[in-house]
Amino acid sequence: MSFDRPADAPQAPRIESPASRPRLARATAARRHARAAHDAPRDTSAARCRDAAPAPTRAGCRRIRCSSRPPTAARSKHHARPCRRTPGAARDRGSTAKVIDVCRMDQHAIFQGYAADSHALVPLFEALRSEEVLAPVLDLVPSTPAKTLDVGAGTGRDAAWLAKRRHRVLAVEPVSELRQAGRALHDENNIEWLDDTLPFLGRTKARGETFDLILCIAVWQHLPEEQHEPALANLSSLASRGGRVILSVRHGPGSPNRACFPADTGHLVAAAKDNRLDLLARRRSGSVQPRNQRAGVVWDWLCFDRRSE
């Protein structure tokens, strides 16, 4: 027995429920729209691509394909979800990632260079007198005891000089060989040592302290330009209101195994102002080391006061 309906049998009327009618209408309209778009000539010009799909951000937002076809009813409702990350925020995160990548790459080589030469650098650093090194800004160093941060303290020469004048010093030095030498050479009770580094100073900031005086001497030349602004922002955040930040900027060649990067002092002053650091003094001096003098090395000394507001 066959259950096939004869070809000439009348078609049974299609019964539609009221609830199904809107759904069917939407599906039919979507199919007609898709067919019309498919039959129409496609526009793949660069201008339409730019208008149809914004460039994906580096923050990992969903990539939207450039197409002249509109979304159909069968496409997932999540397909065209708007990106919640704003382009500005994506650029900021991309810039920060770039800074971190450059930071890790450059700092590792620089720290290795200092570690390899530490046997010669320790006596060289200790042979210099702090009064001579700090002479361009000596009158700007507080004479009364202050809570002090020495960033890139090296062997602790300047930290010890300040400690003998009753300043309480946190000596930050990332190179283990120099830090160990500093602990052995300078055992003042009011010096504390910490392994940390610019531009982020994460361990220092984690302590939740601020400082009346911050020194950053013979360090800035090891920071690429991308790290200048985050470094200034973090130094500013560690300075107490009305606190003082003194840094030296080297101009001239450095050691082959310890990369030095150029710095525009004018740009630094402007970036510091944006980070609530007002310029108090700007002075230029020659190097105190004979070898650097022969190489034509000069230093710009910048002294900033942290705004109270």
Secondary structure, DSSP 4 states (H G I P E B T S, - for coil): ---PPPTTSPPPPPP--TTHHHHHHHHHHHHHHHHHHHHSPP---HHHHHHHSPPPPTT-PPP----SSPPPTTS-TTTTPPPSS-HHHHHHHHHHHHHHHHHHHHHHHHHHHHHHTHHHHHHHHHHS-HHHHTGGGGGGS-SS--EEEEET-TTSHHHHHHHTTT-EEEEE---HHHHHHHHHH---TTEEEE---TTT-HHHHHTT--EEEEEE-S-GGGS-GGGHHHHHHHHHHHEEEEEEEEEEEEES---TTS------HHHHHHHHHHTTEEEEEEEEEE-SSHHHHHTT-EEEEEEEEE---
